Structures are given as structure tokens and as C-alpha cells.
């Protein structure tokens, strides 16, 4: 299974936004700069995250993004579905019914074994993504970090965080 680069960027961006103060926001340009990615590409994914209730968007020249709900209530599945859509990765096109001398449709009343196996794998994949929250990822980072990763992120936030009037 291959996911778009937008998934990685979205997950890292949401994770970074956990470090904001209660009234803080971070611009798309700042998030893109921190991660070394294209602002326009990242912006598309940040907007998708906003549409799906994962991020708040604060408009205006001093605006930006922050979390719309607690990190413990945002799963990896939420982010993947916001960026990639809700459709399963494998979508059966019933090619077994094509080609020369196809059998009548009634011979294919049940889904084929390939489709069933792929749907089972999709179910397991989604269950694992649903199990992991952004708060889990932040906790793992804190446990494994010698302080340098947090220092880098906090230093960047100190320079780029914008505080809103809310």
C-alpha cells in the first residue's frame, strides 16, 4: 500500500500543533518551513484537515492553524481519511468478468477471494490506525527523545507561533 506524501506531512503537522499555547496558531508557511516541504502542497492537506474537524483555521494575516480537538481524540485514521478520503485502498473492479468469453453475471454473485482478502487487510489496517492517537505519538516522542527534538520544535514555535485573541 502506498500513501501520498501528504499523509506524512499531515501527521507531522498535526503533531507539531500539539506544542502550541492555548490561543496559539501556526501558519501553513511556518509548518512547511519546519518540515522542508512545499507550502502549497501542505496547505491543501491542512485545509482537508480543517474540513474534517481536525484543525481549526484562523483566517487573516496573523492567522494559522491549531488543533480543533484534543490530541487524544485525533487518530491516525482520522488524518488518513481526511487527506486520502474514506474509500478503501483496494477497490475491486471485477476484472474477472472481463476478457474473452466472460461467464454470465450470476456466476459472480459472491465477491472473489482476492477482494475478500484485501478487505480483511484493510479492516486490520484501519483498526490499527484507529487505535493510535496523536497524543500516543507525542508521548512516544517524549519517552524516546534526549531533549534535542523537543528543543528544536519548541525553539521553532517560540519564533513562529502567533497568539490569537480567543
N, CA and C atoms as an extended XYZ file, in Angstrom:
498
Properties=species:S:1:pos:R:3:atomname:S:1:resname:S:1:resid:I:1 pbc="F F F"
N         0.842       -1.161        0.000 N   UNK     1
C         0.000        0.000        0.000 CA  UNK     1
C         0.892        1.229        0.000 C   UNK     1
N         0.555        2.166       -0.830 N   UNK     2
C         1.327        3.389       -0.915 CA  UNK     2
C         0.420        4.566       -0.593 C   UNK     2
N         0.810        5.324        0.412 N   UNK     3
C         0.073        6.529        0.786 CA  UNK     3
C         0.815        7.738        0.241 C   UNK     3
N         0.096        8.803        0.015 N   UNK     4
C         0.708       10.012       -0.522 CA  UNK     4
C         1.638       10.659        0.500 C   UNK     4
N         2.541       11.490        0.014 N   UNK     5
C         3.417       12.253        0.896 CA  UNK     5
C         2.605       13.142        1.829 C   UNK     5
N         1.414       13.508        1.395 N   UNK     6
C         0.556       14.361        2.201 CA  UNK     6
C         0.192       13.745        3.540 C   UNK     6
N         0.143       12.424        3.618 N   UNK     7
C        -0.172       11.758        4.883 CA  UNK     7
C         0.928       12.033        5.901 C   UNK     7
N         2.166       11.820        5.507 N   UNK     8
C         3.281       12.075        6.426 CA  UNK     8
C         3.299       13.542        6.851 C   UNK     8
N         3.126       14.426        5.890 N   UNK     9
C         3.140       15.847        6.195 CA  UNK     9
C         1.998       16.228        7.132 C   UNK     9
N         0.832       15.683        6.899 N   UNK    10
C        -0.324       15.989        7.733 CA  UNK    10
C        -0.116       15.490        9.163 C   UNK    10
N         0.371       14.271        9.317 N   UNK    11
C         0.576       13.710       10.662 CA  UNK    11
C         1.633       14.521       11.418 C   UNK    11
N         2.730       14.836       10.762 N   UNK    12
C         3.773       15.632       11.423 CA  UNK    12
C         3.260       17.026       11.770 C   UNK    12
N         2.474       17.613       10.898 N   UNK    13
C         1.944       18.948       11.162 CA  UNK    13
C         0.991       18.938       12.340 C   UNK    13
N         0.085       17.969       12.382 N   UNK    14
C        -0.855       17.868       13.498 CA  UNK    14
C        -0.080       17.643       14.802 C   UNK    14
N         0.930       16.804       14.749 N   UNK    15
C         1.748       16.547       15.935 CA  UNK    15
C         2.444       17.821       16.404 C   UNK    15
N         2.969       18.589       15.466 N   UNK    16
C         3.645       19.839       15.828 CA  UNK    16
C         2.679       20.826       16.481 C   UNK    16
N         1.454       20.862       15.997 N   UNK    17
C         0.472       21.799       16.539 CA  UNK    17
C         0.110       21.485       17.994 C   UNK    17
N         0.440       20.304       18.470 N   UNK    18
C         0.217       19.953       19.881 CA  UNK    18
C         1.036       20.841       20.810 C   UNK    18
N         2.136       21.394       20.313 N   UNK    19
C         3.008       22.205       21.147 CA  UNK    19
C         2.596       23.652       21.293 C   UNK    19
N         1.515       24.040       20.632 N   UNK    20
C         1.073       25.435       20.704 CA  UNK    20
C         0.474       25.768       22.070 C   UNK    20
N         0.561       27.036       22.435 N   UNK    21
C        -0.120       27.510       23.632 CA  UNK    21
C        -1.629       27.507       23.361 C   UNK    21
N        -2.465       27.650       24.403 N   UNK    22
C        -3.920       27.542       24.209 CA  UNK    22
C        -4.499       28.464       23.137 C   UNK    22
N        -3.984       29.663       22.967 N   UNK    23
C        -4.503       30.582       21.951 CA  UNK    23
C        -3.554       30.731       20.767 C   UNK    23
N        -2.653       29.800       20.625 N   UNK    24
C        -1.661       29.898       19.562 CA  UNK    24
C        -2.109       29.276       18.262 C   UNK    24
N        -1.556       29.793       17.178 N   UNK    25
C        -1.733       29.223       15.840 CA  UNK    25
C        -0.382       29.228       15.153 C   UNK    25
N        -0.275       28.421       14.144 N   UNK    26
C         0.933       28.363       13.325 CA  UNK    26
C         0.499       28.437       11.871 C   UNK    26
N         1.162       29.250       11.090 N   UNK    27
C         0.794       29.405        9.684 CA  UNK    27
C         1.210       28.176        8.885 C   UNK    27
N         0.564       28.006        7.748 N   UNK    28
C         0.931       26.922        6.832 CA  UNK    28
C         2.373       27.098        6.370 C   UNK    28
N         2.768       28.353        6.129 N   UNK    29
C         4.139       28.620        5.680 CA  UNK    29
C         5.150       28.194        6.738 C   UNK    29
N         4.855       28.449        8.013 N   UNK    30
C         5.765       28.052        9.080 CA  UNK    30
C         5.846       26.532        9.189 C   UNK    30
N         4.692       25.860        9.122 N   UNK    31
C         4.697       24.391        9.165 CA  UNK    31
C         5.499       23.821        7.999 C   UNK    31
N         5.301       24.382        6.824 N   UNK    32
C         6.025       23.908        5.643 CA  UNK    32
C         7.524       24.153        5.800 C   UNK    32
N         7.886       25.322        6.317 N   UNK    33
C         9.300       25.633        6.529 CA  UNK    33
C         9.931       24.641        7.501 C   UNK    33
N         9.266       24.384        8.614 N   UNK    34
C         9.809       23.476        9.630 CA  UNK    34
C        10.061       22.085        9.060 C   UNK    34
N         9.150       21.636        8.201 N   UNK    35
C         9.264       20.283        7.653 CA  UNK    35
C         9.978       20.231        6.306 C   UNK    35
N        10.340       21.390        5.769 N   UNK    36
C        11.059       21.407        4.497 CA  UNK    36
C        10.228       20.911        3.334 C   UNK    36
N         8.958       21.295        3.308 N   UNK    37
C         8.055       20.843        2.250 CA  UNK    37
C         7.414       22.048        1.568 C   UNK    37
N         6.736       21.800        0.479 N   UNK    38
C         6.049       22.839       -0.281 CA  UNK    38
C         4.852       23.380        0.501 C   UNK    38
N         4.790       24.696        0.629 N   UNK    39
C         3.666       25.314        1.338 CA  UNK    39
C         2.353       25.031        0.618 C   UNK    39
N         2.333       25.169       -0.697 N   UNK    40
C         1.076       24.983       -1.431 CA  UNK    40
C         0.569       23.546       -1.316 C   UNK    40
N         1.469       22.569       -1.347 N   UNK    41
C         1.062       21.164       -1.213 CA  UNK    41
C         0.550       20.902        0.208 C   UNK    41
N         1.274       21.400        1.206 N   UNK    42
C         0.859       21.204        2.586 CA  UNK    42
C        -0.466       21.901        2.857 C   UNK    42
N        -0.642       23.085        2.323 N   UNK    43
C        -1.863       23.860        2.536 CA  UNK    43
C        -3.104       23.076        2.112 C   UNK    43
N        -3.000       22.362        1.012 N   UNK    44
C        -4.116       21.535        0.544 CA  UNK    44
C        -4.519       20.513        1.608 C   UNK    44
N        -3.540       19.938        2.274 N   UNK    45
C        -3.824       18.929        3.295 CA  UNK    45
C        -4.297       19.556        4.596 C   UNK    45
N        -3.758       20.718        4.937 N   UNK    46
C        -4.230       21.416        6.131 CA  UNK    46
C        -5.696       21.812        5.968 C   UNK    46
N        -6.072       22.232        4.780 N   UNK    47
C        -7.467       22.578        4.513 CA  UNK    47
C        -8.370       21.354        4.635 C   UNK    47
N        -7.900       20.210        4.156 N   UNK    48
C        -8.671       18.966        4.293 CA  UNK    48
C        -8.835       18.609        5.769 C   UNK    48
N        -7.782       18.779        6.553 N   UNK    49
C        -7.860       18.503        7.985 CA  UNK    49
C        -8.850       19.448        8.667 C   UNK    49
N        -8.899       20.680        8.216 N   UNK    50
C        -9.864       21.649        8.759 CA  UNK    50
C       -11.292       21.255        8.399 C   UNK    50
N       -11.503       20.869        7.140 N   UNK    51
C       -12.850       20.464        6.709 CA  UNK    51
C       -13.362       19.268        7.511 C   UNK    51
N       -12.450       18.420        7.974 N   UNK    52
C       -12.836       17.218        8.707 CA  UNK    52
C       -12.807       17.415       10.226 C   UNK    52
N       -12.698       18.656       10.676 N   UNK    53
C       -12.780       18.936       12.104 CA  UNK    53
C       -11.576       18.543       12.922 C   UNK    53
N       -10.446       18.366       12.280 N   UNK    54
C        -9.216       18.016       12.992 CA  UNK    54
C        -8.456       19.283       13.380 C   UNK    54
N        -8.465       20.266       12.487 N   UNK    55
C        -7.806       21.542       12.746 CA  UNK    55
C        -8.816       22.672       12.698 C   UNK    55
N        -8.516       23.724       13.451 N   UNK    56
C        -9.219       24.998       13.334 CA  UNK    56
C        -8.398       25.869       12.401 C   UNK    56
N        -9.078       26.671       11.629 N   UNK    57
C        -8.422       27.648       10.769 CA  UNK    57
C        -8.766       29.029       11.291 C   UNK    57
N        -7.724       29.811       11.559 N   UNK    58
C        -7.922       31.199       11.967 CA  UNK    58
C        -7.517       32.044       10.762 C   UNK    58
N        -8.485       32.736       10.132 N   UNK    59
C        -8.179       33.490        8.923 CA  UNK    59
C        -7.424       34.787        9.226 C   UNK    59
N        -6.874       35.358        8.169 N   UNK    60
C        -6.238       36.662        8.272 CA  UNK    60
C        -4.729       36.583        8.260 C   UNK    60
N        -4.092       37.744        8.157 N   UNK    61
C        -2.637       37.789        8.053 CA  UNK    61
C        -1.926       37.276        9.306 C   UNK    61
N        -2.586       37.309       10.439 N   UNK    62
C        -1.987       36.782       11.680 CA  UNK    62
C        -2.595       35.434       12.050 C   UNK    62
N        -3.290       34.831       11.097 N   UNK    63
C        -3.974       33.566       11.348 CA  UNK    63
C        -3.073       32.366       11.176 C   UNK    63
N        -3.714       31.240       11.196 N   UNK    64
C        -2.990       29.980       11.049 CA  UNK    64
C        -3.868       28.818       11.465 C   UNK    64
N        -3.231       27.793       11.981 N   UNK    65
C        -3.922       26.550       12.330 CA  UNK    65
C        -3.607       26.154       13.766 C   UNK    65
N        -4.586       25.492       14.394 N   UNK    66
C        -4.377       24.828       15.671 CA  UNK    66
C        -5.313       23.627       15.727 C   UNK    66
N        -5.175       22.833       16.773 N   UNK    67
C        -5.996       21.629       16.881 CA  UNK    67
C        -7.442       21.990       17.193 C   UNK    67
N        -8.363       21.311       16.546 N   UNK    68
C        -9.791       21.531       16.778 CA  UNK    68
C       -10.299       20.673       17.929 C   UNK    68
N        -9.544       19.656       18.290 N   UNK    69
C        -9.925       18.807       19.413 CA  UNK    69
C        -8.654       18.282       20.081 C   UNK    69
N        -8.782       17.740       21.265 N   UNK    70
C        -7.582       17.263       21.974 CA  UNK    70
C        -6.832       16.194       21.173 C   UNK    70
N        -5.518       16.170       21.355 N   UNK    71
C        -4.672       15.219       20.630 CA  UNK    71
C        -5.074       13.770       20.898 C   UNK    71
N        -5.614       13.500       22.072 N   UNK    72
C        -6.069       12.149       22.402 CA  UNK    72
C        -7.340       11.745       21.679 C   UNK    72
N        -7.968       12.702       21.012 N   UNK    73
C        -9.207       12.439       20.260 CA  UNK    73
C        -8.974       12.494       18.750 C   UNK    73
N        -7.719       12.565       18.338 N   UNK    74
C        -7.376       12.572       16.907 CA  UNK    74
C        -6.576       11.308       16.625 C   UNK    74
N        -7.127       10.445       15.786 N   UNK    75
C        -6.432        9.196       15.449 CA  UNK    75
C        -5.723        9.325       14.104 C   UNK    75
N        -4.809        8.400       13.884 N   UNK    76
C        -4.158        8.357       12.572 CA  UNK    76
C        -5.181        8.087       11.475 C   UNK    76
N        -6.199        7.300       11.788 N   UNK    77
C        -7.240        7.036       10.788 CA  UNK    77
C        -7.983        8.323       10.432 C   UNK    77
N        -8.246        9.164       11.417 N   UNK    78
C        -8.894       10.450       11.138 CA  UNK    78
C        -8.096       11.237       10.104 C   UNK    78
N        -6.795       11.278       10.291 N   UNK    79
C        -5.923       12.056        9.395 CA  UNK    79
C        -5.858       11.415        8.014 C   UNK    79
N        -5.675       10.107        7.966 N   UNK    80
C        -5.603        9.411        6.672 CA  UNK    80
C        -6.897        9.618        5.889 C   UNK    80
N        -8.031        9.488        6.555 N   UNK    81
C        -9.301        9.652        5.852 CA  UNK    81
C        -9.525       11.096        5.419 C   UNK    81
N        -9.068       12.049        6.202 N   UNK    82
C        -9.209       13.458        5.814 CA  UNK    82
C        -8.390       13.755        4.560 C   UNK    82
N        -7.192       13.210        4.488 N   UNK    83
C        -6.285       13.504        3.364 CA  UNK    83
C        -6.572       12.623        2.155 C   UNK    83
N        -6.762       11.338        2.377 N   UNK    84
C        -6.902       10.382        1.270 CA  UNK    84
C        -8.355       10.078        0.913 C   UNK    84
N        -9.274       10.379        1.817 N   UNK    85
C       -10.667       10.036        1.594 CA  UNK    85
C       -11.018        8.736        2.297 C   UNK    85
N       -12.317        8.443        2.408 N   UNK    86
C       -12.762        7.273        3.167 CA  UNK    86
C       -12.731        5.955        2.387 C   UNK    86
N       -12.492        6.013        1.103 N   UNK    87
C       -12.542        4.788        0.298 CA  UNK    87
C       -11.414        3.836        0.696 C   UNK    87
N       -11.673        2.535        0.588 N   UNK    88
C       -10.595        1.578        0.867 CA  UNK    88
C        -9.478        1.705       -0.162 C   UNK    88
N        -8.280        1.299        0.238 N   UNK    89
C        -7.129        1.370       -0.668 CA  UNK    89
C        -7.339        0.465       -1.881 C   UNK    89
N        -7.906       -0.710       -1.673 N   UNK    90
C        -8.183       -1.644       -2.767 CA  UNK    90
C        -9.640       -1.513       -3.158 C   UNK    90
N        -9.857       -1.280       -4.423 N   UNK    91
C       -11.221       -1.172       -4.933 CA  UNK    91
C       -11.368       -2.154       -6.092 C   UNK    91
N       -12.090       -3.212       -5.843 N   UNK    92
C       -12.274       -4.272       -6.831 CA  UNK    92
C       -13.031       -3.735       -8.047 C   UNK    92
N       -12.477       -3.986       -9.216 N   UNK    93
C       -13.120       -3.563      -10.474 CA  UNK    93
C       -13.755       -4.748      -11.207 C   UNK    93
N       -13.775       -5.892      -10.530 N   UNK    94
C       -14.377       -7.107      -11.097 CA  UNK    94
C       -13.801       -7.461      -12.468 C   UNK    94
N       -12.461       -7.427      -12.555 N   UNK    95
C       -11.852       -7.761      -13.847 CA  UNK    95
C       -12.039       -9.230      -14.209 C   UNK    95
N       -12.418      -10.036      -13.242 N   UNK    96
C       -12.665      -11.454      -13.543 CA  UNK    96
C       -13.850      -11.625      -14.486 C   UNK    96
N       -14.653      -10.595      -14.650 N   UNK    97
C       -15.813      -10.647      -15.532 CA  UNK    97
C       -15.505      -10.076      -16.919 C   UNK    97
N       -14.253       -9.764      -17.169 N   UNK    98
C       -13.872       -9.189      -18.463 CA  UNK    98
C       -13.140      -10.225      -19.303 C   UNK    98
N       -12.646       -9.780      -20.402 N   UNK    99
C       -11.846      -10.638      -21.271 CA  UNK    99
C       -12.699      -11.458      -22.212 C   UNK    99
N       -12.039      -12.324      -22.980 N   UNK   100
C       -12.782      -13.140      -23.946 CA  UNK   100
C       -13.638      -14.198      -23.236 C   UNK   100
N       -14.764      -14.465      -23.788 N   UNK   101
C       -15.688      -15.487      -23.285 CA  UNK   101
C       -16.044      -15.311      -21.804 C   UNK   101
N       -16.510      -14.127      -21.403 N   UNK   102
C       -16.854      -13.946      -19.985 CA  UNK   102
C       -18.048      -14.817      -19.612 C   UNK   102
N       -18.054      -15.252      -18.383 N   UNK   103
C       -19.169      -16.052      -17.878 CA  UNK   103
C       -20.337      -15.125      -17.558 C   UNK   103
N       -21.531      -15.670      -17.488 N   UNK   104
C       -22.695      -14.843      -17.130 CA  UNK   104
C       -22.527      -14.260      -15.721 C   UNK   104
N       -23.133      -13.101      -15.489 N   UNK   105
C       -23.015      -12.387      -14.229 CA  UNK   105
C       -23.408      -13.187      -13.002 C   UNK   105
N       -24.368      -14.108      -13.140 N   UNK   106
C       -24.815      -14.871      -11.970 CA  UNK   106
C       -23.713      -15.785      -11.428 C   UNK   106
N       -22.680      -16.059      -12.211 N   UNK   107
C       -21.555      -16.887      -11.758 CA  UNK   107
C       -20.666      -16.117      -10.774 C   UNK   107
N       -20.897      -14.816      -10.680 N   UNK   108
C       -20.066      -13.959       -9.839 CA  UNK   108
C       -20.904      -13.291       -8.759 C   UNK   108
N       -21.865      -14.007       -8.213 N   UNK   109
C       -22.757      -13.436       -7.207 CA  UNK   109
C       -22.013      -13.088       -5.920 C   UNK   109
N       -20.989      -13.860       -5.576 N   UNK   110
C       -20.208      -13.598       -4.362 CA  UNK   110
C       -18.929      -12.859       -4.734 C   UNK   110
N       -18.434      -12.012       -3.823 N   UNK   111
C       -17.143      -11.359       -4.078 CA  UNK   111
C       -16.041      -12.412       -4.194 C   UNK   111
N       -15.063      -12.122       -5.001 N   UNK   112
C       -13.972      -13.084       -5.183 CA  UNK   112
C       -13.074      -13.115       -3.948 C   UNK   112
N       -12.296      -14.165       -3.832 N   UNK   113
C       -11.400      -14.339       -2.687 CA  UNK   113
C       -10.366      -13.229       -2.570 C   UNK   113
N        -9.940      -12.696       -3.692 N   UNK   114
C        -8.960      -11.599       -3.674 CA  UNK   114
C        -9.575      -10.374       -3.008 C   UNK   114
N       -10.775      -10.024       -3.425 N   UNK   115
C       -11.454       -8.870       -2.843 CA  UNK   115
C       -11.664       -9.071       -1.340 C   UNK   115
N       -12.107      -10.264       -0.945 N   UNK   116
C       -12.347      -10.530        0.473 CA  UNK   116
C       -11.063      -10.438        1.285 C   UNK   116
N        -9.966      -10.966        0.767 N   UNK   117
C        -8.683      -10.899        1.471 CA  UNK   117
C        -8.211       -9.453        1.612 C   UNK   117
N        -8.366       -8.684        0.558 N   UNK   118
C        -7.943       -7.281        0.603 CA  UNK   118
C        -8.805       -6.475        1.570 C   UNK   118
N       -10.091       -6.765        1.629 N   UNK   119
C       -10.969       -6.067        2.568 CA  UNK   119
C       -10.649       -6.427        4.016 C   UNK   119
N       -10.265       -7.681        4.264 N   UNK   120
C        -9.842       -8.071        5.617 CA  UNK   120
C        -8.568       -7.319        6.011 C   UNK   120
N        -7.629       -7.218        5.068 N   UNK   121
C        -6.386       -6.484        5.341 CA  UNK   121
C        -6.680       -5.012        5.598 C   UNK   121
N        -7.580       -4.440        4.827 N   UNK   122
C        -7.974       -3.041        5.012 CA  UNK   122
C        -8.583       -2.839        6.394 C   UNK   122
N        -9.420       -3.777        6.812 N   UNK   123
C       -10.055       -3.678        8.120 CA  UNK   123
C        -9.003       -3.690        9.235 C   UNK   123
N        -8.013       -4.564        9.130 N   UNK   124
C        -6.944       -4.632       10.136 CA  UNK   124
C        -6.103       -3.351       10.131 C   UNK   124
N        -5.796       -2.854        8.953 N   UNK   125
C        -5.019       -1.628        8.801 CA  UNK   125
C        -5.749       -0.449        9.440 C   UNK   125
N        -7.029       -0.326        9.152 N   UNK   126
C        -7.821        0.774        9.716 CA  UNK   126
C        -7.980        0.631       11.233 C   UNK   126
N        -8.100       -0.585       11.714 N   UNK   127
C        -8.215       -0.792       13.163 CA  UNK   127
C        -6.944       -0.319       13.865 C   UNK   127
N        -5.804       -0.593       13.293 N   UNK   128
C        -4.541       -0.140       13.886 CA  UNK   128
C        -4.429        1.379       13.833 C   UNK   128
N        -4.788        1.982       12.713 N   UNK   129
C        -4.747        3.450       12.612 CA  UNK   129
C        -5.736        4.095       13.578 C   UNK   129
N        -6.853        3.459       13.797 N   UNK   130
C        -7.873        3.978       14.721 CA  UNK   130
C        -7.375        3.882       16.168 C   UNK   130
N        -6.516        2.942       16.454 N   UNK   131
C        -6.010        2.703       17.807 CA  UNK   131
C        -4.971        3.749       18.228 C   UNK   131
N        -4.240        4.319       17.275 N   UNK   132
C        -3.135        5.231       17.586 CA  UNK   132
C        -3.607        6.678       17.496 C   UNK   132
N        -3.429        7.414       18.593 N   UNK   133
C        -3.794        8.827       18.609 CA  UNK   133
C        -2.545        9.702       18.487 C   UNK   133
N        -2.776       10.951       18.191 N   UNK   134
C        -1.672       11.909       18.145 CA  UNK   134
C        -1.042       12.032       19.529 C   UNK   134
N        -1.854       11.980       20.580 N   UNK   135
C        -1.309       12.022       21.943 CA  UNK   135
C        -0.369       10.843       22.188 C   UNK   135
N        -0.704        9.662       21.660 N   UNK   136
C         0.182        8.496       21.785 CA  UNK   136
C         1.534        8.778       21.135 C   UNK   136
N         1.498        9.372       19.941 N   UNK   137
C         2.735        9.648       19.226 CA  UNK   137
C         3.590       10.672       19.975 C   UNK   137
N         2.946       11.695       20.528 N   UNK   138
C         3.676       12.701       21.297 CA  UNK   138
C         4.303       12.060       22.536 C   UNK   138
N         3.567       11.201       23.225 N   UNK   139
C         4.100       10.512       24.405 CA  UNK   139
C         5.308        9.653       24.050 C   UNK   139
N         5.225        8.937       22.927 N   UNK   140
C         6.357        8.116       22.481 CA  UNK   140
C         7.576        8.975       22.186 C   UNK   140
N         7.337       10.113       21.559 N   UNK   141
C         8.433       11.021       21.242 CA  UNK   141
C         9.111       11.508       22.521 C   UNK   141
N         8.316       11.912       23.489 N   UNK   142
C         8.861       12.415       24.753 CA  UNK   142
C         9.683       11.329       25.443 C   UNK   142
N         9.192       10.093       25.425 N   UNK   143
C         9.902        8.978       26.058 CA  UNK   143
C        11.237        8.686       25.383 C   UNK   143
N        11.297        8.808       24.063 N   UNK   144
C        12.488        8.415       23.303 CA  UNK   144
C        13.466        9.559       23.071 C   UNK   144
N        13.027       10.770       23.235 N   UNK   145
C        13.828       11.949       22.907 CA  UNK   145
C        14.838       12.237       24.012 C   UNK   145
N        16.033       12.603       23.608 N   UNK   146
C        17.038       13.044       24.585 CA  UNK   146
C        16.902       14.534       24.884 C   UNK   146
N        15.864       15.136       24.349 N   UNK   147
C        15.610       16.556       24.548 CA  UNK   147
C        15.881       17.390       23.315 C   UNK   147
N        16.650       16.858       22.381 N   UNK   148
C        17.028       17.646       21.204 CA  UNK   148
C        15.856       17.871       20.250 C   UNK   148
N        14.992       16.887       20.098 N   UNK   149
C        13.849       17.043       19.202 CA  UNK   149
C        12.872       18.067       19.786 C   UNK   149
N        12.607       17.946       21.083 N   UNK   150
C        11.714       18.912       21.726 CA  UNK   150
C        12.310       20.313       21.687 C   UNK   150
N        13.610       20.417       21.901 N   UNK   151
C        14.269       21.729       21.866 CA  UNK   151
C        14.130       22.366       20.482 C   UNK   151
N        14.316       21.583       19.448 N   UNK   152
C        14.171       22.093       18.076 CA  UNK   152
C        12.755       22.591       17.839 C   UNK   152
N        11.756       21.757       18.176 N   UNK   153
C        10.362       22.136       17.960 CA  UNK   153
C         9.943       23.332       18.792 C   UNK   153
N        10.295       23.326       20.072 N   UNK   154
C         9.904       24.442       20.952 CA  UNK   154
C        10.589       25.738       20.521 C   UNK   154
N        11.839       25.643       20.093 N   UNK   155
C        12.537       26.828       19.608 CA  UNK   155
C        11.865       27.408       18.375 C   UNK   155
N        11.434       26.532       17.471 N   UNK   156
C        10.748       26.984       16.260 CA  UNK   156
C         9.406       27.614       16.617 C   UNK   156
N         8.660       26.965       17.510 N   UNK   157
C         7.366       27.517       17.919 CA  UNK   157
C         7.534       28.877       18.592 C   UNK   157
N         8.561       29.025       19.384 N   UNK   158
C         8.792       30.307       20.059 CA  UNK   158
C         8.966       31.440       19.053 C   UNK   158
N         9.544       31.136       17.909 N   UNK   159
C         9.762       32.155       16.870 CA  UNK   159
C         8.542       32.374       15.972 C   UNK   159
N         7.735       31.329       15.749 N   UNK   160
C         6.705       31.381       14.714 CA  UNK   160
C         5.265       31.320       15.210 C   UNK   160
N         5.061       30.970       16.471 N   UNK   161
C         3.682       30.894       16.979 CA  UNK   161
C         3.057       32.281       17.016 C   UNK   161
N         1.814       32.335       16.590 N   UNK   162
C         1.023       33.568       16.657 CA  UNK   162
C        -0.061       33.348       17.705 C   UNK   162
N        -0.269       34.328       18.541 N   UNK   163
C        -1.288       34.214       19.581 CA  UNK   163
C        -2.517       35.000       19.129 C   UNK   163
N        -3.662       34.321       19.157 N   UNK   164
C        -4.914       34.946       18.742 CA  UNK   164
C        -5.608       35.553       19.952 C   UNK   164
N        -6.606       36.334       19.714 N   UNK   165
C        -7.348       36.978       20.786 CA  UNK   165
C        -8.369       36.079       21.455 C   UNK   165
N        -8.502       34.846       21.034 N   UNK   166
C        -9.534       33.943       21.591 CA  UNK   166
C        -9.173       33.502       22.978 C   UNK   166
